[in-house]
Amino acid sequence: MASLPLTTPKNFDAQAARARAYLSRPLNLKEILLPEGDVGGFSVNYTGSTGLTALKSSDWVGFDGVRIIGRGIDRTHMRPNWFGWTLFAEQFKGVVQLEELTIHTNSTWGAATSFGLQNTAKKLTPGFQLNMVNVKAMVDEPAPGAGRGKWLLFGYQYDEYLKHCILDATQAREHADYQHGSAGRGSIWENVEVWGSGAQGKKSRPDNTETAYAGRDNWLIQKDCVYKNWYQPWSDRGGAALVLESGAANVLLERLKFYGGATNGAIQANARSHAIMISAEANGYDILTGRVGQGFGNGLIKIKECAAVGFSDVPWNNELISIYSNVPGMQSARGVLIEDCGLWGAGLQVKLDHIPTGQTIVQGCNTDKLREACARFGMNVSVEASINLPGRTIPVSEGIVR
């Protein structure tokens, strides 16, 4: 069995464990208890008029932030008002944690959470973090004559930790989670289900016109998560489950399931089968140096024990997984390891390009044991996805080292 020199347990896995330990660290948080039923939202450290209940971090001296606790999912409903956002926070050194509630949005230009303002000053605020534990977040159906909600979770330069959450952005025009860069450590999801999204499920896009370079120890880690029903006919954007546009992040995905491939109105199955799309872009940062449009659009990428299924009846726009660069001379990632995964779907391909020589490995995938497991997950495992190589394609089970 091959292994990437840069993805050994001593290096990559240990660094990922440190990132997780930081983002899930024990916190001393001031508590706000909410009643059952409908409640309004909150603004944090924002001086403008919002109509939301205003909170100030100066009131939490001695605490790491604030913990807003409901009576349970679908028992406490936090809803937006005329302002358009339900939780609105300006950057500060601290954590806002939501627990045991359902948070809604129905605003044409708002979201359930807007965490952090556009960062044209290029200044990081380390420790600025959104936590959600046992929370359901949803975009409500548009009321008659009203506009459709834009996003579900949204923001700039914040770290993120979600655990035991449900995200339902099926009714949104865009994404379930649209994170523009981190506060320096990144995003961790554990046991999160994305029931649907207007366009994309999880998107990270730290564009240099809106964000600062977050450093080389920036991570996107997801474990035991499920993505379904992405890309709706009313979408403003193209669809996919998990997207990093020059995420400038190290990526660890373990035991994720992606269910794509059902035609929806005018949107064909191939366009609804993109499970993982990771790219380098012209306005993105090099993860190692912060240079723009040069170097590596992402760090090391490890995809392990994941399952994805879809379908395409055309030989284009048919990527189940795609790691690529849209910038001449910029690499998509420092290295990619896809291991012990089940990747299925007639006409679908895995495309891995613009990666340093010797740093791309696909191994241990689509075995008989994995085929049986994915079938139990409800996936159509009759046809393997293929790996796109120059001049030919091979079944994923064959694997590659290049």
C-alpha positions in Angstrom: 0.0 0.0 0.0 1.4 3.4 -1.0 1.2 6.4 1.2 1.9 10.1 0.5 5.1 11.3 2.1 3.2 14.3 3.4 0.2 12.5 4.8 1.7 10.2 7.4 0.1 9.9 10.9 3.1 11.8 12.4 2.5 14.8 10.2 -0.9 15.2 8.6 -3.1 13.3 11.0 -1.4 14.8 14.1 -1.9 18.3 12.7 -5.5 17.6 11.9 -6.0 16.3 15.5 -4.5 19.5 16.9 -6.8 21.6 14.7 -9.8 19.7 15.9 -8.7 19.9 19.5 -8.6 23.7 19.2 -11.9 24.2 17.5 -13.7 21.8 19.8 -11.9 23.0 23.0 -13.7 23.4 26.3 -15.1 26.9 26.7 -16.3 29.1 29.5 -19.4 30.7 28.0 -22.0 33.1 29.4 -25.4 31.4 29.0 -28.6 32.9 27.6 -31.6 30.5 28.0 -34.4 30.7 25.5 -38.0 29.6 26.0 -40.0 27.2 23.9 -41.8 28.6 20.8 -40.8 31.5 18.5 -38.0 33.9 19.6 -36.2 36.7 17.8 -32.6 36.7 16.7 -29.5 38.5 18.0 -26.8 40.9 16.8 -23.3 40.7 18.4 -21.0 43.7 18.6 -22.8 45.5 15.8 -23.7 49.2 16.3 -26.2 49.7 13.5 -29.9 49.3 13.6 -31.1 45.7 13.2 -34.2 45.3 15.4 -32.4 42.2 16.8 -31.6 41.8 20.5 -28.2 43.4 20.8 -25.4 41.7 22.6 -21.9 43.1 23.4 -18.8 41.1 24.1 -17.8 43.7 26.7 -20.6 42.3 28.8 -18.8 38.9 28.9 -15.5 39.8 30.6 -14.1 36.6 32.0 -15.9 34.5 29.5 -14.8 33.0 26.2 -18.1 34.2 24.6 -21.8 33.4 24.8 -23.9 30.3 24.6 -27.5 30.7 23.4 -29.5 27.6 24.4 -33.0 26.7 23.3 -35.4 23.9 24.6 -34.6 21.6 21.7 -34.7 21.3 17.9 -38.2 22.2 16.6 -39.2 23.3 20.1 -37.4 26.7 20.1 -37.5 28.5 16.8 -35.2 31.5 16.3 -36.6 33.6 13.4 -35.4 36.7 11.5 -37.2 40.0 11.4 -37.2 42.9 8.8 -33.3 43.1 9.0 -33.0 39.9 7.1 -30.5 38.0 9.3 -31.3 36.0 12.4 -27.8 35.9 14.0 -25.6 38.8 12.9 -22.1 39.2 14.3 -19.2 41.6 13.7 -15.7 40.3 14.2 -14.6 40.0 17.9 -12.2 37.7 19.8 -14.7 35.2 21.1 -17.3 32.5 20.4 -21.0 32.4 19.8 -22.5 29.0 20.4 -26.0 28.0 19.5 -27.5 24.9 21.0 -30.8 22.9 21.1 -32.8 25.1 18.7 -34.0 25.6 15.1 -32.8 28.7 13.4 -34.6 30.0 10.3 -34.2 32.5 7.5 -36.6 33.6 4.8 -34.9 36.8 3.7 -34.2 37.5 0.0 -30.7 38.8 0.9 -30.2 37.5 4.4 -29.2 34.2 6.1 -29.8 32.4 9.3 -26.3 33.5 10.4 -24.1 36.3 9.1 -20.9 35.8 11.0 -18.3 38.5 10.3 -18.1 41.4 7.9 -16.3 41.6 4.6 -12.6 41.9 5.5 -11.2 44.5 3.1 -8.8 45.7 5.8 -7.1 42.3 5.6 -6.9 41.9 9.4 -7.5 38.6 11.1 -9.4 38.3 14.4 -8.1 35.1 16.0 -10.6 33.3 18.1 -13.6 34.6 16.2 -15.7 31.4 16.1 -19.3 30.1 15.4 -20.3 26.9 17.2 -23.5 25.0 16.6 -24.4 21.9 18.6 -27.6 20.0 18.2 -29.1 22.7 15.9 -31.3 22.6 12.9 -30.9 25.5 10.4 -33.3 25.9 7.6 -34.4 28.3 4.8 -38.2 28.6 4.9 -40.3 28.2 1.8 -40.9 31.6 0.2 -44.2 33.3 1.2 -46.6 34.1 -1.7 -45.2 37.2 -3.4 -42.0 37.2 -1.4 -38.4 36.6 -2.5 -36.6 33.3 -1.9 -34.0 33.1 0.8 -30.4 33.6 -0.4 -28.2 31.6 2.0 -28.4 29.6 5.3 -25.0 30.1 7.0 -22.8 32.9 5.7 -19.9 35.0 6.8 -16.3 36.2 6.5 -13.1 35.1 8.3 -14.5 33.1 11.2 -13.7 29.6 12.5 -16.5 27.1 12.7 -17.4 24.0 14.7 -20.7 22.2 13.9 -21.7 19.0 15.7 -25.0 16.9 15.5 -26.6 19.5 13.2 -29.1 19.5 10.3 -28.8 22.0 7.5 -31.8 22.4 5.1 -31.2 25.0 2.5 -33.3 23.3 -0.2 -35.4 26.5 -0.6 -32.3 28.8 -0.8 -31.1 30.4 -4.0 -27.5 29.6 -3.1 -25.6 27.6 -0.5 -26.2 25.9 2.8 -22.9 27.2 4.3 -20.9 29.9 2.5 -17.7 30.6 4.5 -15.4 33.2 3.1 -12.1 32.3 4.8 -11.3 31.5 8.4 -10.0 33.3 11.5 -6.9 31.1 11.2 -7.9 27.6 12.1 -10.8 26.7 9.8 -14.0 24.6 9.9 -14.9 21.3 11.5 -18.1 19.4 11.0 -19.0 16.2 12.9 -22.3 14.3 12.3 -23.8 17.0 10.2 -26.6 16.3 7.6 -27.2 18.6 4.7 -30.7 17.7 3.7 -30.7 20.0 0.6 -29.2 23.2 -0.8 -30.2 25.6 -3.5 -26.8 25.4 -5.1 -23.9 24.0 -3.0 -23.8 22.4 0.4 -20.6 23.6 2.0 -18.6 26.2 0.2 -15.3 27.9 1.2 -14.0 30.8 -0.9 -11.4 33.1 0.7 -11.0 35.5 -2.2 -8.2 38.0 -1.7 -10.6 40.9 -2.6 -12.7 40.1 0.5 -10.5 38.3 3.0 -7.0 38.1 4.5 -4.6 35.2 4.2 -5.4 32.9 7.1 -2.1 31.1 7.4 -0.9 27.6 6.5 -2.5 25.8 9.5 -6.0 26.3 8.1 -8.2 23.2 8.0 -11.5 21.8 6.6 -12.3 18.7 8.5 -15.5 16.7 8.2 -16.4 13.4 9.7 -19.6 11.3 9.6 -21.5 13.8 7.5 -24.2 13.3 4.8 -25.0 15.5 1.7 -28.2 15.1 -0.3 -30.4 17.0 -2.8 -28.0 19.8 -3.9 -28.7 22.1 -6.8 -32.3 23.2 -7.4 -34.0 24.7 -10.5 -34.3 28.2 -8.8 -30.5 28.3 -8.0 -28.4 31.4 -8.7 -25.3 29.3 -8.9 -24.0 26.0 -10.1 -24.5 23.0 -7.8 -22.3 20.7 -5.9 -22.1 19.1 -2.4 -18.7 20.3 -1.1 -16.8 23.1 -2.8 -13.5 24.8 -2.1 -12.6 27.5 -4.5 -8.9 28.1 -3.6 -9.9 27.2 0.0 -6.2 27.6 1.1 -6.9 24.7 3.5 -5.7 21.3 4.4 -8.7 18.9 3.9 -9.6 15.8 5.9 -12.8 14.0 4.9 -13.7 10.8 6.7 -16.8 8.6 6.5 -18.9 11.1 4.4 -21.8 10.1 2.2 -22.9 11.9 -0.9 -26.2 11.1 -2.7 -26.4 12.9 -6.0 -27.7 12.2 -9.5 -31.4 12.7 -9.6 -32.6 15.0 -12.5 -34.6 17.9 -11.1 -36.6 19.9 -13.7 -34.3 21.3 -16.3 -31.2 20.3 -14.3 -29.8 17.0 -15.5 -28.4 14.3 -13.2 -24.8 14.9 -14.3 -24.9 18.5 -13.0 -26.4 17.3 -9.7 -23.7 14.6 -9.2 -20.7 16.8 -8.2 -19.8 15.5 -4.7 -16.4 17.1 -4.1 -15.1 20.0 -6.1 -11.7 21.6 -5.0 -9.9 24.1 -7.1 -7.2 26.8 -7.3 -8.4 30.2 -8.5 -6.8 33.4 -9.7 -7.9 35.4 -6.6 -7.0 32.7 -4.1 -4.1 32.5 -1.7 -1.2 30.1 -1.7 -1.6 28.1 1.5 2.1 28.2 2.3 3.0 31.8 1.6 -0.2 33.9 1.1 0.8 34.9 -2.4 -2.1 35.4 -4.7 -2.6 33.3 -7.8 0.6 31.4 -7.2 1.7 28.3 -5.4 -0.9 25.9 -4.0 -4.6 26.7 -4.0 -5.1 24.1 -1.2 -2.8 22.1 1.1 -2.9 18.3 1.6 -6.2 16.6 0.9 -7.1 13.2 2.4 -10.4 11.6 1.5 -10.9 8.3 3.5 -13.8 5.8 3.8 -16.2 8.1 2.0 -19.0 7.0 -0.3 -20.5 8.9 -3.2 -23.0 8.1 -6.0 -24.5 9.9 -8.9 -25.2 9.5 -12.6 -24.4 11.1 -16.0 -25.6 10.2 -19.4 -23.2 12.7 -21.1 -19.4 12.7 -21.2 -19.1 16.3 -19.9 -19.8 18.1 -16.7 -19.6 14.6 -15.1 -17.2 14.9 -12.2 -18.0 13.0 -9.1 -14.8 14.3 -7.6 -12.6 17.0 -9.2 -9.4 18.6 -7.9 -8.1 21.0 -10.5 -6.6 24.5 -11.1 -8.1 27.4 -13.1 -4.8 29.3 -13.0 -1.9 28.6 -15.3 1.1 27.8 -13.1 -0.9 27.4 -9.8 -1.2 23.9 -8.3 -4.6 22.7 -7.1 -3.2 21.0 -4.0 0.1 19.9 -2.4 -1.0 16.3 -2.4 -4.1 14.1 -2.6 -4.8 10.7 -1.1 -8.2 9.0 -1.8 -8.3 5.8 0.2 -10.9 3.1 1.0 -13.8 4.9 -0.7 -16.8 3.8 -2.6 -17.3 5.9 -5.7 -20.2 4.9 -8.0 -22.2 6.1 -11.0 -22.5 5.4 -14.7 -20.7 8.1 -16.7 -19.0 9.7 -13.7 -15.4 10.5 -13.3 -12.7 11.3 -10.8 -10.4 14.1 -12.1 -7.2 14.9 -10.3 -5.0 17.5 -12.0 -2.4 20.1 -11.3 -0.9 18.2 -8.3 2.9 17.7 -7.8 4.3 14.5 -9.3 4.3 11.6 -6.9 1.6 13.2 -4.7 -1.6 11.7 -6.1 -2.7 8.3 -4.8 -6.1 6.5 -5.1 -6.0 3.1 -3.4 -8.2 0.5 -1.8 -11.4 1.9 -3.4 -14.5 0.1 -4.7 -13.6 -3.3 -3.2 -16.3 -6.0 -2.9 -16.6 -5.2 0.8 -17.1 -1.5 0.0 -19.6 -2.3 -2.8 -21.7 -4.3 -0.2 -21.5 -1.5 2.3 -22.5 1.2 -0.1 -25.4 -0.9 -1.3 -26.6 -1.0 2.3 -26.4 2.8 2.3 -29.0 2.8 -0.5 -26.5 3.6 -3.3 -26.7 2.2 -6.8 -23.4 0.3 -7.0 -23.9 -1.3 -10.4 -21.3 0.8 -12.2 -18.0 2.1 -10.9 -17.0 5.7 -11.4 -13.8 6.0 -13.4 -10.5 7.9 -13.1 -9.8 10.3 -15.9 -6.2 10.0 -17.1 -4.5 11.5 -20.2 -5.9 9.6 -23.2 -7.8 7.0 -21.2 -10.0 6.2 -18.2 -9.7 3.4 -15.7 -12.1 2.1 -13.0 -11.6 3.6 -9.6 -10.9 0.1 -8.2 -7.7 0.0 -10.2 -6.2 2.9 -8.4 -3.3 5.2 -9.3 0.0 6.4 -8.0 1.4 9.3 -9.9 
